[in-house]
Amino acid sequence: MDNLIIALGWAGLYGPMALGAIGSMIGCALAGQAACGALLETETGHGRYIGIAAMPSSQSIYGIVVMFALNREITVANAPGLAAIGLLCGLALLFSAAWQGRCCASAINVAKIRPEIFGMSLAPAAIVEGFAVFAFIFALVISAGVPA
Amino acid sequence: MSDYYTLMTALPWLPDLEQCTQLPISRIALDRRLTMLSEHDSEQLSKIEAVFNPIIDQHISLTDKDFITQWKATVQQVESPRMLALINDQMELKTLLAALRCRAGGLEDPSQFYGAGRWVQLIKKHWFEPGFGLDRVCPQLLQLQRLMAKEKPMLVEDYYNQQLWTRLRQAEHCVQFSFEALVCFVLRWSIAERCLRYDGDKAVDTFNRSRSALLDRSGLNQQLLQGNR
């Protein structure tokens, strides 16, 4: 049983990084595909489409930071806490990155038609990013309470 | 989930139908973009296009009954429930229009009328009522009747196209970056293309060809010729 608890602790430690990276892969792939389509249809502004496509990569960075914040010697006493914080934070990062990718794809699609609304079209993606930041910050705050 | 992101953003914006003075993309360029589709999706798209925009020349020789039978057979091959709903909507509108035209043309026996959709039996049952008993369930009917009373076929056609356009655009907005959204775009493109292609001389030419084909089929020409002799 102890081994299982320790394994969960390791999963919690690596979870934010791995799940955040999976989310970033999905999000960047969706937005990147949309950006590629927009390149075909537009003459200028290609750089910003590619830039938007990279937005969901931030969740991976948050995941890395949370992983370092949780990094400590894993014991039976702290493993459940690490698992709960790490896995839940990782899931939040995964979903936010994947859905942010969709927002970015929509932003690319409308900014291609009306470049003047480029900034406004990014608002939904920024709001989703905000939720990822909440998950990230509070994971850091709560990680302080997990025994070392 | 991600198959249509590149393709959808590679398509240009289609403005409202009444503002569409030229096509933003040619059929050749559109077809080139559509090569990104899988073989299965391409087939589905072709089938949906075939039922949504049947080529008149291919159906001149068919009776209404045969046309409806053929239409039903093709519709069964469409897999997307959303597109099926849109196709049925279009056919119901077309059926209403056909019923109004047949009645205005003097068809007295409703059993001779063929159509598709929920309302065919009601239309036949209430053939001699102004709104086929559908005034309340189908608001488009009143507008169609009003426009037909003005005897301006182009207004009726514009209204019909506008109705289709609106439904397709609504559906497209509901399902962004999907196969259905792509199909809605292609169908809207074909409506815009058809509207921009309207040409009085060509219409007369098509009418004459249809008339000749129908007269030949019915044997009326031979009877007239024999009568003249």
Boltz contact constraints between the chains, C-beta under 6 A:
constraints:
  - contact:
      token1: [A, 30]
      token2: [B, 2]
      max_distance: 6.0
  - contact:
      token1: [A, 30]
      token2: [B, 5]
      max_distance: 6.0
  - contact:
      token1: [A, 33]
      token2: [B, 2]
      max_distance: 6.0
  - contact:
      token1: [A, 33]
      token2: [B, 5]
      max_distance: 6.0
  - contact:
      token1: [A, 33]
      token2: [B, 6]
      max_distance: 6.0
  - contact:
      token1: [A, 34]
      token2: [B, 5]
      max_distance: 6.0
  - contact:
      token1: [A, 34]
      token2: [B, 9]
      max_distance: 6.0
  - contact:
      token1: [A, 36]
      token2: [B, 6]
      max_distance: 6.0
  - contact:
      token1: [A, 37]
      token2: [B, 6]
      max_distance: 6.0
  - contact:
      token1: [A, 37]
      token2: [B, 9]
      max_distance: 6.0
  - contact:
      token1: [A, 37]
      token2: [B, 10]
      max_distance: 6.0
  - contact:
      token1: [A, 38]
      token2: [B, 9]
      max_distance: 6.0
  - contact:
      token1: [A, 40]
      token2: [B, 10]
      max_distance: 6.0
  - contact:
      token1: [A, 41]
      token2: [B, 10]
      max_distance: 6.0
  - contact:
      token1: [A, 41]
      token2: [B, 12]
      max_distance: 6.0
  - contact:
      token1: [A, 105]
      token2: [B, 5]
      max_distance: 6.0
  - contact:
      token1: [A, 108]
      token2: [B, 9]
      max_distance: 6.0
  - contact:
      token1: [A, 109]
      token2: [B, 9]
      max_distance: 6.0
  - contact:
      token1: [A, 113]
      token2: [B, 13]
      max_distance: 6.0
